[in-house]
Amino acid sequence: MITTDLSQFWDADRVLRNPHKGWYHHYFDNGTSNYVPERDEDLEQFPGLDHIYLRLPWSDLEPAQGVFQWELIDDVIRKWVAKGYTISFRITCKETGTVYATPEWVRMLGAQGCFIDSFCSKGDWRPEYADPIFLKALDSFHEAFAARYDGQPWVEYVDIGSYGEWGEGHNSASDRLQLPFDVLKQHIDIYKRHYKKTLLAVSDDLPYEGVVADDSLRMLDYLVDSGITFRDDSILVRYYVDEYPDTHSVRSPEYFALVAGDRPTILELQHYGMCYGDSDTTWAGANRSVRGADTLEGAMELMRATWIGYHGNARHFLEDNPLIATRLANRCGYWYLVRTIDVVETSLPGRTTEFRLTWHNAGIAPAYHVFELAIILSGNIYEHCEVIADSGNRRWLPNQDIVETYTLNVPGDIPSGEYDLRIRLQERAGNTVRPIALGFQTAVENADTSYNVARIHILRNEETGSVKIMSAAKEFVR
């Protein structure tokens, strides 16, 4: 075989926008106006932005029993999905500053609850989370919500947000209420019952402090065994920075270690406007060169986070932190490069031939979706393409070189001549095919997001019927 070193054509600085990884934007959060972008360009120019995160109180979507205001989110979905972004959801039952996150009509039906003060608001209604009237209404809502959104190709995940302040699975902003496993299991089971096709996520606070201490391990096991992933909503919150400096403000890294091997994890940065300035110094200096950047990146690596949310005004964050935004866009989740290609020298027409690619994942997590590999022989007057349904990418773990062997069918009628051997990694969802960008220089990239990895010289010998294949690195970059 002829070996070509492809690392000479890597580009580690170019930001790649790839599916199922990257930054995400809190579009609705603590209300319906806080982080709505002033201009579409604020999101479109954000490097590696993957999806829009919609966090809304239940009462905004079902103001009267069985009367749904889907247009509140459908308008956002239609606009941003058309631009190539995906969507994730959290629907909450308790907020601070919103009296009825659970709709008032649920209380009027007879559901029990109380008005409770928190450190940042007064008199918000909190349902009795085990109340059967409340649970029946909650179940009916998620039945309707899931019928509309579960399994849509543009939905990344749904948070289990029915318990605790802001849907974070805890009550630390008020009376620190904790509930037994059997109560919280009813909430989890509502989501499991209705979301059969969509990834479910939950705050790591729920098994740590949302459930009574004696049930913590039981709850953790149930969540992990149910295929639910974890998110940390408190990265760079001052309390966690001070209390957990050795783990970069991640309180429960062991939770993420349990799931990161087979499901993506999610990082949420403290509200950007609350972690710098005179009142807080956890985020300081240009690109947080004084403080903050190392904590954020360390947390991301420790959690093996696939998605990271800056949690604030997109334009302001990017203007303040262009280097962080750019660097972490590639590092989070998967980030694929190809180190070498090995190509055989001789093959026969109408037969299969092997070649090997050495893949390198420079990201901090595996990919959790199967990607195809398209193999293309392209010449001036002839082109041949075939697709391998599973490239093997689920095996490409972070910071490892993995060799994959692929077979290519050499067409029996292929003319003599020079051909580019191209590869294109891609995801297929129904009839839609989306390419996966690799960390190559633009000099070897084609308009269809395929990459030239070898120049093939095909010489047909009419007497022997053989096809001679020759390859050289210096030749295939046009």
Secondary structure, DSSP 8 states (H G I E B T S, - for coil): -EEEE-GGGB-SSS----TT-EEEEEEE-SSSSSS--SSHHHHHTSTTEEEEEEEEEHHHH-SBTTB--THHHHHHHHHHHTTT-EEEEEEES--SS-TTSS-HHHHHTT--EEEE--SS-S-EEEE-TT-HHHHHHHHHHHHHHHHHHTT-TTEEEEE--SSSGGGSS--TTTT---B-HHHHHHHHHHHHHH-SSSEEEEETHIIIIIB-GGGHHHHHHHHHHTT-EEEEEEET-HHHHHH-GGGTT-S-HHHHHHHTTTS-EEEEE--GGGSSSTT--SSBSGGGTTBTHHHHHHHHHHHTEEEEE--S-HHHHHHH-HHHHHHHHHHSS--EEEEEEEE-SEE-TTSEEEEEEEEEE-SSS--SS--EEEEEEE-SS-EEEEEES--SGGG--BT-EEEEEEEEE--TT--SEEEEEEEEEEEEETTEEEEE--SB-GGGB-TTS-EEEEEEEEEE-TTT--EEEE--HHHH--
